[in-house]
């Protein structure tokens, strides 16, 4: 489904106002900006507070691409015991870990030692209300 929304080409400053300039208005399709691989992309809603430290809050919508391989520090959706959870992916030497942002080794889940845990998809965008 194509959803066109008005898009202002002028950038908005986050500091002091700049002199007024003319702007060009165009339409933008959010699908083209948020989705790279349509057949493998899903939206899922976050629940809980364990990922607040990485900018994911309770109720946020996550854009997830199942075709991507995670890179170091990717945010991923993981299947643990038939339940989908949000974690951060870490790679250290030849081992891969999952964490909720903790740097303590005891708080990390070692993927090498837990082959029944698998990465379901990589979070590419987070959408939340202000």
N, C-alpha and C positions, 0 to 999 in steps of 0.2 A: 504494500500500500504506500503510495506516495503522499506525503504530508508536506505541503509548502507553507512556510511561515515567512513573514516579512523579515528581511535581514538588512541592517544598516551597515554599510561598508565602512563608515567612520568608526575608528576605535574609540573607546571611552577611557579616559584617564582615571587612574585610581588615586592621583595626588591632587595638585592644584589645577584649576581649570585652565585650558588653553584658549587662545583666541578662537572665536566662532569660525567654522569653515562650513562650506556647503558639503552636503553628503549625498551619496547616491543610494537610493533604496532599490533593493532587488529581492527576489524570493530565494529561499534556501530550503533544501530538502534535508532534514536532520538525518535521514537514513544514510545519505552519502557521506556525512561527517562522522557518524557514530558507528557505522557498520561497514566492515571491509569484506566479510565473507558471509553473505546472507543465509545460506543453508545451515551454517554452523553457529549462528549467533542467536542468543537467547537473552531475555530479560528475567531477572530474578530479584526478589525483594530481600534485603538484609534484615536480620532480626537479632537483637542483642547489642551489647556495648563493647564486646571484646576487641573490636577493630577500630574504636574511636581514635586511637593514637595514629592511625594511618589515614584518617579522614573519611571513614565509612561509619555511618550512624544508623541507629535503629530506624527502619522504614525506608532507607535509601533504595533506589532502583539501581541495579548493577547490570551493565551491558557485558555479557560473557561470550567469548569466542572459543568454541571447543576445538578449533583447528590449530590453535597456536600452541607452541611449546613454551613453557615458562622459562623466563630468564631470571638471573639472580635478582632478588627483591621484587619479583612479580607478585601481585595479589591474585590468588587462585581460589577456585571453588573445588573442594576436595570431597570425595566420598569416603566417609569413615563410618563403618558399621551400618551401611545403607542409609546414612544421613548426610545431606550436603551441608558443609560448613565453609566459612571463609577463613583463609589463612594466608600468611606471607610465606613465599617460597625462598629458601636460602640454599646456596650451594657452596660447600667448603671442601676443597680438595676433590676427592672422588665420592663424596657423600652429599645427599640432598636431605634437607630438613624442612619442616613446616613449623611455623610459630604464629602466635597471636601478637607478635611484637616484642616479646620478652627476649632478652639477650642471654638469659641463663640457660646453660646446657640442659639442665634437668627439665626445662619447660619446652624443649624442642622435641618434635616427633621425627625420628629418623626414618626416612622412606626406605632406605636399604634394609633396615631391620623389620619393616612392616610392609611386606609386598601386597597385603590385602587392601591397603590404602592407596587410592589412585587419584590423580588429578583429573577432575571432570572438565575444567575449562579455565581460561585466563580472563580475569576482569580487565576490560579495556577502558571503561568509563564508569564513573559514579555520578548519579543524578540525585541531588537532594535539595529540598526546599530550604530557603534561608529563613 
